[in-house]
Amino acid sequence: MTVTPEWPYRSLLGRLRETTRQELLELGAPIRFAAGREVLRQGAHDSHALLLLRGVVKVQVVDEAGETALLGLKAAGDLVGEMAALDGKPRSATVISCGEVEARFINRHELSAFLSRHTDVLVELVNIGQARLRWANERRREMPSPAATRVARVLAELVREHGRQERNGWVLGFPLTKVELASIAGMKPRTAEKSFRDLRKAGLVVTGVRRDVLVPDLERLREFDAAAFELALGRT
């Protein structure tokens, strides 16, 4: 079994005591997914969870109008699919692998028994859920901001949390489309291209060289103000 030697603190495994973490790592059976695989499907009635050991997955939903929105990313150390495993209801989202993924396949009975022995893990799952909710609330509060500002903030957070630094800047390390990135910021696909065009003009992102997005200066991206940029270009 391949595991990450140091689990990020934001992840479930990174928040647990060593003995509890090792017990969780021994649950279930190893499973691998190739890039671009549908790991979990929205509306499905299966009830297992996946403990991610390597790789990144994207979590997305399809609304009643048939439009797909990217909710976020999960990476090594995270547990996915636990809601359906605990309440027995249909999957609320689809999970797709970004590159190769290694995980532990944990059935609902094994997960429930583990959580009954470790209420501290339940507390951490609640804390992670609350952090996700706060993040979503912050995105909603930013809705009045210009689209490019919202994209810049979302991209900066994703790169800070999941990316890696290279010689010319920061990259996510796995492909996400402009539309997917923009959807996290709560905007329609038609707005995505203009937002990225402004970020490119400001020298904050480089796209088109490969499927990944290059961020030369992460701090500048985080502080980008699209309104001030528009004013400087004489658009307002």
N, C-alpha and C positions, 0 to 999 in steps of 0.2 A: 504494500500500500504506500502510495506517494503522498506525503503530507508537507505542508509548509512548516518550517522549523519554528517560526515566530508568527503567531496569529495576531492580526490587527486587533487593537482593543475594541474598535467599533463592532467587530464581529462577535457572534455568540461564543465561539471557542476562545476568543481573546479575553472574555470577561469571566471565565470560569476558573475555579481552583484546579490545580494540576490533576488531582485524583478524579475529580468529577469530569474534567475534560477527557482524560484517558478512558474512562468508562463510556462516555458518549461516543468516542472514536471507535470503540469496539462493537457498537450496536450495528445490526443489519449486515449487509453484504456489499462488497465493492461493486461499483458500476461505472462505466465510462460512456461518454457521449462524444461523437464527432462534432466538428464545427457546424453550426446552422441547424442542429437538431431540435425538434420540439420536445423538450424535457417533460413539461407538464402542459395540459391543455385546458383552457377555459371551458367550464361546463362539464368536464369529465367527472365521473363518480368514483374514481379510484381514491384511495385514502392513505397512501404512503407519503413520507417526507424524504427529502434528500439533504444530507449534510455535505456541503461542498468542501472538497479538499484541495482542488486545484482548478484554476480557470475562472471565468466570469460568465454570468448569465444575465439576460435582460428580461424584465418582467413587463408584460404589456397586456392591454385589454382591448376588446372590440366592443364599441357601444352599439346602441340600437340602430343607429344610422349606418352601421357597417364600417365606421372609421376606426383605425387602430391608433392607440395612444401608448407611448412608452412611459411607464410609471417610475422605473428606476433600474438599478443594477444591483446584483448580489455577487459576492466573490468568495474566495477561500475563507472558511471559518463560519460562513453563514448557513442557516437552516432555511430551506425553502419548502413550501407545500405543507407547512405544519398546521395551517388553519383547517384544511380539509381533513387532515389526519386526526385532529382533535374534535371537530364538531360533526364530521361525517357528511357535510354538505358539499354540493358540487364545487369544483375549482372556480375561484373568482378571477383568475388571470391565467394567461399563457406564459410559460417560461421557455426561452430559447437560448441555446448555448452560443456564446461568442468565442469561437475557437474550441479546442479540445477541453473537456471537463472531466474531472474525476470526482466521485462522490461516494457516499455510503447510502444505500437504499434501506430505509428503516420503515417497517410496517407500523400501522397505527397502534397495535396492541403492545409492541415492544416500546414504542415512544411513550405511550401512556403509562406503562409500568415504570419506565425510567423517570418520568416527571413526577410520579407519585412518590418516588424515593428521594427526589431532589427538588424540593419546592424553590430552592434558590435559583434553579434554572428557569422555572416559570417566571420568577420575578425579573430575570434578565430578559426573557422574551417580551414581557410587558414593557420593560424599559426601552427595548429596541423598537417596539411598536409605537411607543410614545415619541421617540426620536423621529420616526418616519412621519408621524402625524404633524409634528412641529415643522418638519421640512416642507410638507405639503402646504401647511398654513402660511409659511413664509412665501411660497410661490404664489399663493392666492393674494397675499398682501402686495406683491410686486406687480399685479396685473395692470395697474394704471401706468406703470413704467413703460418706456418705449420697448418695442420687441427686441431690438438688438441688445439692450441692456439686460433684459431677462435671459436671453440666450447666453450672453457673456458670463453672467453669474452662475447659471446652471453648468455651463461647460467648465468654468474654473473649479467649481466644487467637485465635479466628476473627475477631473484631471488630478486635483489634489488628493482625492480619496483613492482612486484606482490607477492613476497614471504612473509613468516613470520618466525620469529626466534623462535626456540624451544630449549629445554635443550641441545641437542647434536649438534646444528647447525641450518642452514637455510634450509627451504623446499619451493618448489613452492606452495604446498597446493592443487595441482590438477595434474592428470596424463598427461604427455607428453612422447612419446616414444623417444628413442635415435635418431631414424631416423628423427622424426619431429624436434627435437632440432638441429640436424646437418643440416637439410635442410635450417633453418634460416641462418646458416653460409655459405650457398651456396655450400654444398658438396653433393656428391652422397651417397646413403644409405650404400654402401659397405665400405665407409671410416668411417662411424659413430662408428662402434664397436671398431675399433682400437683406435680412439680418446678417447672414454670413457675408454678403457682399460688403456691407458696411464694416464688419469686423476685419475683412481682408484689406479694405482700403485704409483702415486705421493701423494696419501692420500687426494686428493682434492674433491672427490665425493664418496658417498656410494650408490650403486645401488643393486637391487635384494631383499632387505628386504621387500619392498612394491613397488607399482607402481610409487611412488614419488621418486625424487632424493634428497638425503641429502647432503648439503654442510657444512662440519664442520667449515671452515674458509673462509668467503666470500672474504676478502681482499686478501688472498693467491690465491684464484681462479682467481680473477681479474688480478693479476700480473703474472700469470703463463706464462712461456716462454718454449714452447715445444722444441725449438732448444737446449736450455741449458739443458733441461731434457734428451734429446737424447744423448747429449755429455757426461753427467754425467753417463749414462748407458753404454757408450762406443759403441753406435750404429753408430757413424759417424767417 
